[in-house]
Amino acid sequence: MVGVRTRLGSPNEARPILNVSVFADVSHALTIGLESDYEGPVAGDSELLLMPQVHFALDDRYELQAGVGAVRASGDTFPKASARFIVEF
């Protein structure tokens, strides 16, 4: 996926983003994968996220996604965690 990301509170900041993800279905309810996001430079800075993820299908309408990874930005590396609860209508 290629696009542009903006952040709340920074209306003048728009960064190009490249997302490459690889996922595999382990079972009907379990998917594992690796997400990578590269945000292009704005004022000389760029950001790279690598986050292994697990997705649990709770039933046909509900899914839980979670991941823990690392972000490299401005020469520093720090941990990042994410979780999403998804409802399909």
C-alpha positions as CSV (number, residue, x, y, z in Angstrom):
1,M,0.0,0.0,0.0
2,V,1.2,3.5,-0.8
3,G,-0.4,6.6,0.5
4,V,-0.1,9.7,2.7
5,R,-0.4,9.9,6.5
6,T,-1.4,13.0,8.4
7,R,-1.5,13.3,12.2
8,L,-4.1,15.0,14.4
9,G,-2.8,18.3,15.7
10,S,-0.4,18.7,12.7
11,P,-2.6,19.8,9.8
12,N,0.4,20.9,7.7
13,E,2.2,17.6,8.1
14,A,1.6,15.0,5.4
15,R,4.1,12.2,5.0
16,P,4.3,9.6,2.2
17,I,3.9,6.1,3.6
18,L,4.7,2.7,2.2
19,N,3.1,-0.4,3.9
20,V,4.3,-3.9,3.1
21,S,2.7,-6.7,5.1
22,V,2.8,-10.5,4.9
23,F,0.2,-12.6,6.7
24,A,-0.5,-16.3,6.8
25,D,-3.7,-18.1,8.0
26,V,-2.6,-20.7,10.6
27,S,-6.2,-21.8,11.2
28,H,-9.8,-20.7,10.5
29,A,-9.6,-18.3,13.5
30,L,-5.8,-17.4,13.7
31,T,-3.7,-15.3,11.4
32,I,-0.1,-14.3,12.0
33,G,2.0,-11.8,10.1
34,L,4.5,-9.0,9.9
35,E,3.6,-5.4,9.1
36,S,6.2,-2.9,8.0
37,D,5.5,0.8,7.5
38,Y,8.0,3.3,6.1
39,E,7.1,7.0,6.5
40,G,9.1,9.2,4.2
41,P,11.1,12.1,5.3
42,V,9.6,15.4,6.3
43,A,12.3,17.9,7.3
44,G,14.9,15.2,7.0
45,D,13.3,12.6,9.3
46,S,11.9,9.2,8.4
47,E,10.3,6.4,10.4
48,L,10.3,2.6,10.0
49,L,7.9,0.4,11.9
50,L,8.3,-3.4,12.1
51,M,5.5,-5.2,14.0
52,P,4.7,-8.9,14.2
53,Q,1.0,-9.3,14.6
54,V,-1.6,-11.9,15.5
55,H,-5.2,-11.7,14.4
56,F,-8.0,-13.7,16.2
57,A,-11.4,-14.2,14.5
58,L,-13.8,-14.3,17.4
59,D,-16.7,-15.1,15.1
60,D,-17.9,-14.0,11.6
61,R,-18.3,-10.3,12.7
62,Y,-15.7,-9.7,15.4
63,E,-11.9,-9.8,15.2
64,L,-9.1,-8.9,17.6
65,Q,-5.7,-7.8,16.3
66,A,-2.6,-7.3,18.4
67,G,1.1,-6.7,17.8
68,V,4.3,-5.7,19.5
69,G,7.2,-4.3,17.5
70,A,9.8,-1.6,17.1
71,V,10.0,1.9,15.5
72,R,13.2,3.4,14.3
73,A,13.0,7.2,14.0
74,S,15.5,10.0,14.1
75,G,18.3,7.5,15.0
76,D,16.5,6.1,18.0
77,T,14.6,2.8,18.3
78,F,11.7,2.3,20.7
79,P,9.0,-0.3,21.3
80,K,5.5,0.1,20.0
81,A,2.4,-2.0,20.8
82,S,-1.0,-1.9,19.0
83,A,-4.4,-3.5,19.5
84,R,-7.6,-3.3,17.5
85,F,-11.1,-4.6,18.0
86,I,-12.9,-4.9,14.6
87,V,-16.6,-5.2,14.0
88,E,-17.8,-6.0,10.5
89,F,-21.2,-4.7,9.5
